[in-house]
């Protein structure tokens, strides 16, 4: 989760740049385990993050293009692969089937095989877990791959995919206008409302049979 978040924010490019990760001193729960869910991180060469100012509630701040360190190679997945991925992901959502209260993200190859599945209270966190795992396994960039999520694709989710070099993103839900603009600029395949045998294509092309 932490590796993926730092990658998305451009603070690290390699797993080795995170030298230390430890829980902050705080409350101690059962079995003398730290229950204070805050991490203290040492990032090699990192600069302090600026304070964010969201501005007026009625305004929208300009959204910068993700500054990736590699070019993303465009993909043209089959329509059949796209419509099958949400159901495949749903079958592997272990926590969701127990609680009905979490979102999920999965990484698939162009043949439609899911190679990674992660769950969390928000899809953004699940994506961080996916990209963080890839970073730690030295499997970035992941251009010939598709990220499938169970929540609305926002600019933040699209940015996380771009920073990991993932060339395709699909969702069963809606897609924000900023995500569409970013996908088109970065050359990322983007589809939303993938339900049944239909979907909306926002960026990229589908392979012709």
N, C-alpha and C positions, 0 to 999 in steps of 0.2 A: 504493500500500500504506500509506504513512504517513498520507496525508490520510484514508483510510478508518478507520484505527485511531484517530486523534485525534478524528474525528467520533463514532465509537462510544463513546469515553470521555467525550464531552461537553466536550472541550477547545477545539474549534473548531466554528463553525456555517457559516463561509464559507471558501473556499479562500484568500482574501487575508489571513486571520488567521495563516497560517503564512508568516512573513516570510522565513525563511531555512532551507534544508535542505542540509547539506553532510556529506561523509564526515569522520569523525574522523581526525586524523593517526595514522598507524600503518604497518603493513607495506606495502611497495611491491612489486608483482608485475611480470610481464613488460610491456614497453612503458611502464614508469614509471607504471602505473595502480595506484590505491589498491585493495588487496585486503582492507582492514580493513572488514568488513561491519557498521559501526556508524555511525548518523547522529546528527549534532548539530543540534538544531532550535531555532529561535527562534519562539516562539508569542506573539503579541501579547495581553497581558492575562492570560496563563495563570497559574494558581496551581500551586505544586509538588504533585505527586501524593503522597498519603499512602502510607506503607508498608503493604502488605497482610499481614494475619495470617490464615492459613487455619484456625487453631484446631486442636482435636483431630482426629485422623484419622477418628474415628468420628462426628463431628458434621457438620451441614450448616448453613452460615451463611444467614440470611435473604436472599432475593434481591429487591432493590428493583425497582419498575417503571421501565423506561427513561423518563427525563425528556426527552421529545421536545418540539420547539418548534412542532408542528402536530398537528392531529387527523388520524388516518388514516381515509380514506373506505373503507368496506367494499366488497369485490368479491365477485361470485358467478360464478366461472369455470365453463365447461362441463367436464363430466367427460372428454369427448374431448380437450380441450386439455390437461388435467392428465396423462393417461396417455401422451400423445405427446411431452411436453417432455423427459423423460429420454433418449429415443432421439435426439432432435434435438441435445441437448447432447452426447451421446456421439459423434456424428458430427463434432463440431467440436473435440474434445479432441486437439489436435495433439501436445502434449508427452506426453500419456498413451499415445498410440498408438506413440510411440517408446520410452518408458521403462517404462510400466506402473506407475509409482511416484508419481503425483501425483493430487490431487483437483481438482475443478472446481466452478465456480459460473457460472450464467448468468442473465441478466435477460431476461424475455420480456414482450411485451405481451399483452393479453387475447385476441388472435387466435392466440396460440401461436407468434409469430415471435420468435426470439431476437435481441436487439439488442446484447447484450454477452456475451462469454465470457472468463473468466479462469481460469488454473490455478496451483496452488501445491502445496507438500508437504502442506498442510493446507487443508481447506475454509474455515476461518476466514480465512486469509490471502487466499484467492481472493475471498471476499466483501469483504474490505477493499479489494481492488483494484477491485472493481465499484463500491462506494460512493464510494471515493476518486475514481474517474474521473467519476462523476456529479457529485460536489461541484465538481471542477475545471472541469467543463463547465457549471456552473450549472443542473443538471437535477434538483435536489433541492427539494422532495419528489417522490418517484416513486410516488404512491399507486396509480394504475391499472397496476400491474405485478406480475409474479410472479418471485420468486427461486427458482431450482432448484439444488440442491446434490447432490453425490454421496456425502456423508458424513452421519453422524448429526446431526440438528438439536439442538444444545444451546441453553441459555439465551443463551450468548454470540452464537451465530449469529442467534438470533431478535432479540436486542437490536440487533445491527448493522443488521438490516433495518428495525426500528422507528425507529432514529435517522436512517435515510435516507428514512423515509416510505414504505417499500415495503409494500404491502397484502397480499401473499401470499407464502408460503414452502412449497415442497414438496421432498421428498427420496425417494430410492429406499431409504433406510435407516430406522432407528428415530428416535424423537423423545423427548426427555427430558420428565419431568413438569413441570419448571420452565419449559421452552419452551412447553408446552401452556398452563400457567397464564398466562404472560405474553401469549401470543397471544390468549387469550380476553379478558384485561383490556384489551388494546390494540386489539381488533377486527381482528386480522390472520388471514387465511385460512391454515390450516395443515393439510397432509396429509403422511402418511408411508407408507413401504413401497409406493411407487408402482412397481408391477411388472406387466407385461403390461397387462391391462385392469382391474386392481384397485388400490385404495388404501384406507388408513385415514384417515378425516376426523376431525380433532381440534378444529378451530375454524372457524367460518364455515359457509356453505352453498354447495351446488353449484347451478348454474342448472338449472331444470327445462325440459326440451324440450317 
